[in-house]
Amino acid sequence: MPRSLSHILIVGVLITMAYSLFKAFRPDAVQFPQSPQFVRGKFRNEAPAQRLGWEKTLQVMWRFVLDKPADASPSQPIPVLKLTHTDLLAAPDGSLFRLGHSTMLLKLQGEFWLTDPVFSERASPLQWLGPKRFHAPPIGIAELPTIKGVILSHDHYDHLDHAAILALHPKVEHFLTPLGVGDRLIEWGVPAAKVQQFDWWQGTTIAGVRFVAAPAQHFSGRGLNDGNTTLWASWVIISDELRVFFSGDTGYFDGFKAIGERFGPFDLTLIETGAYNKDWPDVHMQPEQSLQAHLDVKGRWLLPVHNGTFDLALHPWQEPFELISALAAAQGVPLSAPKMGERISIKAPPASSGWWREPATQPLGLSAQLAKGS
C-alpha cells in the first residue's frame, strides 16, 4: 500500500476512535465532595502524575500504528485450559482461576468472586477496532455459576467491559467499585441495590469475606471529556486465613508500603506486570517496580497480571513474563504464572512453568488439572 494512502487510513482510524471516545462523554458527572481525592471536579493521585500532552499522545498513538514490534502479539495460539460450570462448582475453596488479563475468578467461603471481568473480543469502545484478545475466555459468561460479587478497579475498557457487565449482572449479587464507577453501572442498567462504591480505605464484608478499596496511582475515563471523574483503586481481599492483594492498574508509589503495613502479609498478590513503557511511568509499573510493590505490601506468592491477553504496549507479549520471572528468581520471591483457565490454590500455588515459551496444546479441563495435582 502506498505510504500516503496508509497515512490517510491511519488518520481515518484515529478520527473514528476519537468520535467513539467523545460519545462516552458524561455531561452530568457525579460529584464527590466528601472524598479527599476529589478536587475541583476531578479525582487525583496523591502525587501528581506526568502528563503526556496532546503532541506526545499523538506520537504514541502513531507508534502503535506504524512502529509496533512484530512480536507484540503471539504468532500462534497460546494455551488455554477450558472450564465448565461443573468444574467450578467442584473446585475446592481457596481456588483461583485466571481467565485473562486482570480477570480472576476466586472461590472463597464457597462463593465466587470476579475481578475486572472482560470477556469481549476487543478492549475498545468499538468491537471492530482496537486491541483484540490473544485467546478466547476459558469459560463463557453463560456457563459461569452465580457470582457473589464483582470487584472493579477502574473504568478503562480493558477492565470495565460494558457488554460483560450487561450479561453478568443478572447472576451477580454485588458489584464493588471505586467512587463513580458504580454510577456508570447504574447508568447501564445494573440495579442500584447491587452496587456499592468506596473511597480509598473504605470497604465492606460480604458472606464472610472482607473487601477494602486501597490506594493506587492511575487515572480514569472512557471518553475524551470524562477524565478522572471516577476513582481508581487496588483491593485487599481477606477470607479466614487467606489474604489476597489485587493491584488493579497503577504506577509505583509509596502507597504500597502503607497497604502492607495495614493489611499485610498477603498469601498472594495479583500485581500489574504488563503494558508498561517509559512514556507512561506514573500509571503503569516496570517489572522491577511490580516486584518491589509485591515486597512493599508484604506478599508471599506473586502472580503477575495485566498480561497475556491484549496488546496494549510496545513490548513483546512474552517480555513481562520473562522479566518478572528473572527478577523474582534473583530475589528469591516465589512466582506463579498460571495458564489461562488454570486453577491454583491461593495458599499454595504452583511455581511458574514458563508456559509462554511453549506451543499451544490440546486444552485440558479442570478434572485433568486436578489429576495432575495443580
TATAZI-V10734 format. One record per residue. RES is the residue in one small letter. SS is DSSP state (H for helix, E for strand, L for the rest). PSI is psi in whole degrees, -180 to 180 (* if undefined). D_FIRST is the distance of its C-alpha to the first C-alpha in Angstrom with 2 decimals. Layout:
RES;SS;PSI;D_FIRST + RES;SS;PSI;D_FIRST
//
This chain:
m;L;134;0.00 + p;L;143;3.84 + r;H;-39;6.33 + s;H;-40;8.47 + l;H;-41;6.79 + s;H;-37;6.50 + h;H;-40;10.01 + i;H;-42;11.17 + l;H;-41;10.51 + i;H;-45;12.30 + v;H;-40;15.04 + g;H;-42;15.48 + v;H;-45;15.99 + l;H;-40;18.43 + i;H;-42;20.26 + t;H;-44;20.69 + m;H;-43;22.06 + a;H;-41;24.30 + y;H;-42;25.69 + s;H;-39;26.52 + l;H;-35;28.21 + f;H;-37;30.14 + k;H;-21;31.51 + a;L;0;33.01 + f;L;134;35.20 + r;L;100;38.89 + p;L;-23;40.96 + d;L;56;44.24 + a;L;139;43.78 + v;L;145;46.96 + q;L;147;49.09 + f;L;65;50.67 + p;L;-19;53.27 + q;L;-12;55.20 + s;L;128;52.48 + p;L;-21;52.74 + q;L;-12;48.94 + f;E;110;48.48 + v;E;124;48.76 + r;L;46;48.12 + g;L;5;46.22 + k;E;149;43.92 + f;E;153;44.32 + r;L;159;44.09 + n;L;162;44.24 + e;L;-38;47.44 + a;L;135;45.66 + p;L;136;43.07 + a;L;149;39.48 + q;L;133;37.06 + r;L;134;34.74 + l;L;-37;31.13 + g;H;162;31.02 + w;H;-42;28.19 + e;H;-47;26.51 + k;H;-38;26.63 + t;H;-44;25.62 + l;H;-36;22.40 + q;H;-43;21.74 + v;H;-45;22.39 + m;H;-39;20.12 + w;H;-41;17.27 + r;H;-36;18.10 + f;H;-34;18.13 + v;H;-42;14.51 + l;H;-19;13.12 + d;L;29;16.07 + k;L;127;17.29 + p;L;148;19.01 + a;H;-29;18.21 + d;H;20;21.88 + a;H;-22;22.10 + s;L;152;22.37 + p;L;146;24.42 + s;L;-12;22.93 + q;L;164;25.63 + p;L;142;27.96 + i;L;156;30.58 + p;L;134;34.24 + v;E;131;35.66 + l;L;113;39.35 + k;L;144;39.91 + l;L;153;42.69 + t;L;165;44.95 + h;H;-45;47.37 + t;H;-40;50.27 + d;H;-47;48.89 + l;H;-42;48.81 + l;H;-33;52.30 + a;H;-14;53.65 + a;L;144;52.19 + p;L;157;54.85 + d;L;150;55.27 + g;L;17;53.53 + s;E;155;50.33 + l;E;136;46.76 + f;E;130;43.64 + r;E;119;40.16 + l;E;-15;37.87 + g;E;148;34.75 + h;L;-113;33.58 + s;L;18;36.75 + t;E;111;38.17 + m;E;140;41.52 + l;E;118;44.27 + l;E;143;47.74 + k;E;109;51.00 + l;E;134;53.88 + q;L;35;57.37 + g;L;5;56.39 + e;E;161;53.70 + f;E;139;49.90 + w;E;135;47.97 + l;E;129;44.20 + t;E;139;42.23 + d;L;64;39.05 + p;L;115;38.16 + v;L;115;34.43 + f;L;-10;33.71 + s;L;161;30.62 + e;L;-30;27.30 + r;E;143;25.66 + a;L;79;27.32 + s;L;156;26.01 + p;L;-13;27.27 + l;E;132;24.62 + q;L;11;24.74 + w;L;3;21.16 + l;E;140;19.70 + g;L;178;20.96 + p;L;122;22.46 + k;E;146;23.06 + r;L;144;26.15 + f;L;-22;26.21 + h;L;156;29.20 + a;L;153;31.22 + p;L;144;34.45 + p;L;-21;37.38 + i;L;145;39.28 + g;L;160;38.54 + i;H;-38;40.26 + a;H;-28;42.37 + e;H;-11;43.85 + l;L;146;44.84 + p;L;-180;48.56 + t;L;132;50.05 + i;E;122;48.68 + k;E;-42;51.40 + g;E;146;49.08 + v;E;130;45.50 + i;E;119;45.11 + l;L;138;42.28 + s;L;-33;41.35 + h;L;-176;39.21 + d;L;13;36.89 + h;L;157;33.31 + y;L;-27;31.03 + d;L;7;31.14 + h;L;-29;34.95 + l;L;103;35.88 + d;L;108;34.27 + h;H;-49;35.30 + a;H;-39;34.99 + a;H;-41;36.89 + i;H;-43;39.65 + l;H;-38;40.17 + a;H;-32;40.42 + l;H;-36;42.59 + h;H;-27;45.11 + p;H;-25;47.45 + k;H;9;48.15 + v;E;133;48.25 + e;E;-36;51.58 + h;E;141;50.57 + f;E;121;47.54 + l;E;122;48.08 + t;E;161;45.86 + p;E;166;45.87 + l;L;134;47.02 + g;L;-35;44.85 + v;H;-37;42.66 + g;H;-34;45.41 + d;H;-34;45.32 + r;H;-45;41.69 + l;H;-43;42.85 + i;H;-40;45.71 + e;H;-33;43.42 + w;H;-9;41.39 + g;L;3;44.61 + v;L;130;46.02 + p;L;133;49.82 + a;H;-29;51.05 + a;H;-20;53.86 + k;H;-12;51.42 + v;E;130;49.81 + q;E;133;51.25 + q;E;143;49.72 + f;E;146;50.71 + d;L;171;50.67 + w;L;138;50.59 + w;L;6;53.69 + q;E;159;54.45 + g;E;-166;54.44 + t;E;168;56.26 + t;E;128;57.76 + i;E;126;56.95 + a;L;39;58.59 + g;L;3;59.79 + v;E;129;56.43 + r;E;135;56.10 + f;E;131;52.84 + v;E;125;52.47 + a;E;120;49.50 + a;E;164;49.23 + p;L;156;47.41 + a;L;165;43.79 + q;L;100;41.64 + h;L;-145;38.50 + f;L;176;37.40 + s;L;173;36.71 + g;L;144;34.92 + r;L;1;32.59 + g;L;-174;31.54 + l;L;-18;31.06 + n;L;15;34.75 + d;L;22;36.73 + g;L;131;36.36 + n;L;26;39.45 + t;L;-6;41.41 + t;L;158;41.98 + l;L;160;43.31 + w;L;155;41.89 + a;L;158;44.17 + s;E;174;44.83 + w;E;138;47.41 + v;E;129;50.63 + i;E;121;51.69 + i;E;125;55.27 + s;E;111;56.94 + d;L;-115;60.33 + e;L;2;59.81 + l;E;137;56.00 + r;E;126;53.98 + v;E;138;50.18 + f;E;128;48.04 + f;E;116;44.61 + s;L;-20;42.73 + g;L;-152;40.08 + d;L;137;37.46 + t;L;150;38.99 + g;L;173;39.01 + y;L;136;41.94 + f;L;171;45.10 + d;L;-16;48.89 + g;H;-26;49.12 + f;H;-41;48.66 + k;H;-39;52.02 + a;H;-39;53.69 + i;H;-44;52.38 + g;H;-40;53.69 + e;H;-36;57.05 + r;H;-39;57.45 + f;H;-11;56.20 + g;L;171;55.61 + p;L;158;55.80 + f;E;139;53.09 + d;E;-38;52.96 + l;E;135;49.17 + t;E;135;46.52 + l;E;95;43.11 + i;E;131;41.29 + e;E;124;37.73 + t;L;84;35.90 + g;L;159;32.14 + a;L;38;29.36 + y;L;161;30.90 + n;L;150;29.54 + k;H;-20;31.28 + d;H;-15;29.85 + w;H;61;31.88 + p;L;-22;35.08 + d;L;-13;37.45 + v;L;-10;36.07 + h;L;141;34.93 + m;L;144;36.86 + q;L;157;35.96 + p;H;-38;37.42 + e;H;-29;40.48 + q;H;-34;41.18 + s;H;-43;40.87 + l;H;-42;43.54 + q;H;-37;45.70 + a;H;-42;45.47 + h;H;-44;46.74 + l;H;-39;49.60 + d;H;-41;50.36 + v;L;2;50.86 + k;L;50;52.99 + g;E;154;50.89 + r;E;-73;51.89 + w;E;138;48.94 + l;E;129;45.40 + l;E;106;42.66 + p;E;130;39.25 + v;E;-174;37.22 + h;L;41;34.04 + n;L;165;31.96 + g;L;2;30.71 + t;L;-42;29.32 + f;L;149;26.53 + d;L;100;23.88 + l;L;7;25.16 + a;L;-163;24.85 + l;L;8;23.14 + h;L;159;25.59 + p;L;145;25.46 + w;L;-30;26.81 + q;L;-15;29.87 + e;H;-44;30.79 + p;H;-40;33.07 + f;H;-45;35.11 + e;H;-47;35.48 + l;H;-46;36.45 + i;H;-32;38.89 + s;H;-45;40.43 + a;H;-42;41.14 + l;H;-43;42.47 + a;H;-42;44.69 + a;H;-40;46.07 + a;H;-29;46.91 + q;L;8;48.95 + g;L;29;50.47 + v;L;122;48.85 + p;L;130;48.63 + l;E;135;45.12 + s;L;125;44.10 + a;L;81;40.48 + p;L;153;40.79 + k;L;163;38.21 + m;E;125;36.91 + g;L;-8;39.84 + e;L;139;42.32 + r;E;135;45.79 + i;E;158;47.51 + s;E;128;50.91 + i;L;-37;50.78 + k;L;-36;53.96 + a;L;70;53.10 + p;L;158;49.39 + p;L;151;48.23 + a;L;155;46.75 + s;L;138;43.01 + s;L;-9;42.03 + g;L;34;38.63 + w;H;-27;37.00 + w;H;-12;33.48 + r;H;-7;33.77 + e;L;151;34.58 + p;L;156;32.60 + a;L;144;33.09 + t;L;174;36.38 + q;L;129;38.05 + p;L;140;38.74 + l;L;140;42.35 + g;L;175;44.46 + l;H;-35;46.83 + s;H;-39;49.81 + a;H;-36;48.22 + q;H;-46;47.48 + l;H;-38;51.09 + a;H;-31;52.34 + k;L;-7;50.47 + g;L;17;52.15 + s;L;*;49.13
//
